[in-house]
């Protein structure tokens, strides 16, 4: 395989899956331009002439009517998370019908989708273009994905790829907690309610065929709806699209770890000293324990200082909803939810808005939301002395996580912070060089651990923070000093055993390749 080197000195293939690859050349080097891909012109099916209904008797009939063929690309969303039943149901039916060489383009896969490994081995699936969490990622790490190389994209990067024509979807299968027989679909009502259907909105526009699969068929019209009938070709009503207990949590909980709570307190103090904490500021939240703690502590500080934020984006939890209902935040931009309180809020509160992913994080859109955002606090599996961040592979090299909106937020916000314990299971998270680069160091302003805080001298915000906090009580130090401090506790870890074989590509939000993932030698 012929290889080339990108601007981060990462070796990537020159060509993969029949396409010449573009090497990453900087976070803001490829600004877009040109023409978007054109959505298909649908075939009109006036009911008074055709007498045809969109409602199919089962999944097989919908697949047949979609015109699916060998080698096609099919997509799914992951709003049902580890409670999803639709991906496995559809893929098993596709396998039973004898289809081969399909490209699977989900917004993400979860451990519940482990049965897909057998379909990969059978040749039903030849490539995955999407994030892989858990068993499938481990399978790929050991060289199980043949013959093509999987491609991982961020949420915004996936929307960009679809709109730019890099990822063409032949058939999109959209799990919908509620829908009518004409295809209007909604996510916040029904026994399998998941909140937004934001990940699938772009699929519904650009896919050649769109199949909505629901377990709560309601009378027409389904109002409100997330996906309009104008985007939908076929509808299937089944018994169960997912396990409600695994789709969202009844409640999300703040970490009780003193170490992680300390990291959250450091983060809020940094925000306070950044100059960004002022009326109308905005921030990104998540569902991790540290992120929830930051949201809580930041809300308390906002109330104390009588500061109201303009908006919160991201994965929404009850802690963000509480800030909205307390009048501390003007609106919530919601791409996914993590608890039942957030689903109820999304359904009932007009200031809580379902946000299509292309609006949220598409770098080549005309109104990318993360570019209007002030603060993002993010996690990682590793960081390095150049502030590069890894969220995909562990320090043993296994590909176990997707990208999510991580690198989109890091590049868009005015202050991007990585909140991370300094070590896990005695393995330090700060390395000379990360195993895999997901987000480039030029987009990261601060690394915050319980052992110390490092600001990036290469970014404007990093320099501002270093100046503002150098005489504070916070444990500010260089990234090299922080690395040495942690290694004095843990020792120096062994590097993962990797071969030269490339088993996945990490695509940056602009369509360039930022890194390649190597096969693990067990």
C-alpha positions, 0 to 999 in steps of 0.5 A: 500500500502506497502511503503519504504523510499529512501535516501532523506527520501521520502516515496514511494511505494514498488511496483507499476503497477506490478513492484518492485520499486527501491528507489533513493539512490543518484544522481550517485549511479546507473551507469548502466551496463548490456544489453540494450533492443533489438530493434525488427527485422522487417518483410521484405516487398520487394516491388517486391514480396509483392507489398505492400506500406507503405502509408496508406489511413488514420489513422485507416488503419495504426492502423489496420496494426500496430497490436495494441492490448488492453493493449499495450503501444503507444507513441508520441513526443511533438515537436508540443507542444500546437499546436499538433493535432496528439495525439488527432486525433490518440487517438480518432480513437483508442477509436472509434475502441474499444481499452482499457487499453492502456499505453500512453507514450508521451515525454510530454502532453500539455493543447491541450491534455485535451480531453484525460481526457475523454478517461481516464474516458472511460478506453481507457487509463489506465496509462500515462508514461510521463510528463503532463502539465496543465489540465491532470496533475490537473486531475491526482492530484485530483485522476482521473488516475485509475487504475495505477500510472503515471510515470514522467521521464526526457528527458534523463530518458525516453530515458534510460528507453526505451533503458534499457527495462523499457519502451517497446513501441508497437506502436510509432506514429510520427508526421512529418512536412515533409515525403515521402511515404517510411517513411523518415521524417523531421521536419524543412520544411513544413507548420507545421515545428517544427525543430528537431524530436529528442524526437521521434528518440529513439521511432523509433528505439525501438518500435515494430511498427512505424507510421509516420503521415505527412501533407506534403508528398513529393516525395521520397527521403525526404532529409535531414531527421531526422527519416530514412525510415529504422525505419518506418513501415507505413505512413499516409498523413493527412490535418493538423498535428498541428497549426503552430502558436502554435507549435513555436513562431514567436519570443521569448522575453527576460523578461522586469521584472526588478526583473528577469533581475536582476536575469539574471545579477547576474547569469552572474556575477556568471559565470564570477567568477566561473572559467568556463568562458574561451575559449571552455566552454559550456552551456545550454539555454532555452526559459524562459524570465530569461534564454533568458536574461542570454544568451544575457548578457553572449553573450555580456560578451563573445564578450567583453572578446573575448571568444568563447564557444564550444557549446550550448545545449538545447531548442534553440532560436534565441538568441543562433542562433545569438551567433552562427552566430556571431562566439561566439559559435562553434556549437548548439546541438538542442533537440527542438526549440522555434522560427522560426529563430531557425528552419531556422538555423537548416535547413540551418547551418551545425553547428546547429545539431539535437541531439537525446535525448539519445545522449543529456541526457541518463545517461546510454549512452556512450556519454551523452552530458550533462556530457560534459557541463559546465554551466546550468541555470534552473528554478523551482517552489520551492527549499528548504534549502537542495537545493532540487528542485521541477519543477513538482508541485506548492506549492498547490500540483497540478501536472502541469509541466513535468520534461524536461531535468532539472534533467539531466542538473543539474546532468551533468554540472559543474555549475548548477544554479536555477534562480528563483524569490524569491516569486510568488503571495506573495508565497515564493519559498524557503521552509523547504522542497519542495512539490515534489523533482525533482532534488536532492540538491547534483546536485545544486550549486547555488540558484539565486533570486533577494533578494539574492544568496545562494551557496550549501556548500555540492558541490565542485562548491558551495564552490568555488563560496562562496569563490570567491564571499564572498567579492563581491557586490553580495548579498550572504547569506546562504539558511536559511538566504535567506529563512528568508529574503523572508518570512519577505516580504511574511509571512510563507505560508500554506502547501498544503492539501495532502492525503496519496494517491499516484497519480504519481511517479517521476523517477530519470534519473537512473530509481530509484524513487526520490519522489511520488506525493500525491493527492490534497485535494481541 
